[in-house]
């Protein structure tokens, strides 16, 4: 019927995907989920390690307290 059937334009686009494209669509979310789970595991492991010492930061001393301690050490020595 149409002499130029290969050149005819269809109102419906070709939505067929190749096997490679389908594989990428399947692999990307799986790898993203795996990376997220690993990041959560590592973050949890680090926070548990720091919490084992009982405190997450070193105690802060004022400069005056440090000077008093140094003077007391000098008197003893």
N, C-alpha and C positions, 0 to 999 in steps of 0.2 A: 503494500500500500504506500508506504513512505519510501521514496527512493533514497533518502539520506537518513535512514533510521538511526545510525550511529551519531549523527549530528543533531538529532532532535533533543529538545530540552524538556525535561520532565518537571512537573510542579512539585514532585517529591524528591528530596535529596537522598543520596545513597548513604544509608546509615550502617552498612555492614562494616565491622571492624576486623582487622587482621588478627591472627593468633598472637603476634608480638604485642600489639596494642592491648589486647585483652590480658596478656600476661603482666604487662606493666601496670594495668589498672588493678590487678589482684596483688601484685608484689609491693607496691608503694605503701598502701595502708598497713600491710603486715609488718614491713620494716619500720614504719613510723611507730607503730604500737610497741614493737620490741625495743626500740631506742627509748621510748618514753618509760617503759617498765624498768629498763636498766638504770635510767637516770633517777627514778624514784627509789630504787633499791640502793643505789650508791648514796643518795642524799640521806636516806634513813640510816644507813650504816655509819656514815660520818657523824651524824648527830648523836647516835647512841654511843659512839666511842668517846665523844667529848663529855657526854652526860655521866659517864662512868666515874669520873673523877669527883663528882659531887658539885662542881661549879663549872660554869662555862667561861668565866673570865677570871683573871687574876685579881686579887684584892688591891684596891687603890689606896695608896698612902699619900698623905699630904707632904709637902716639902718640909714643913715644920716637924712632923713626926720623924722624917728621915734624919734631919739634923740632930734631934734629941737622941735618937738611937746611936748615931755616930759619936756624939759627945760622950754618951754613957760607955761606949766601947773604948774610947780613948782613956777615960778615967780608970777603967779596969786594967788596961794594959800598962 
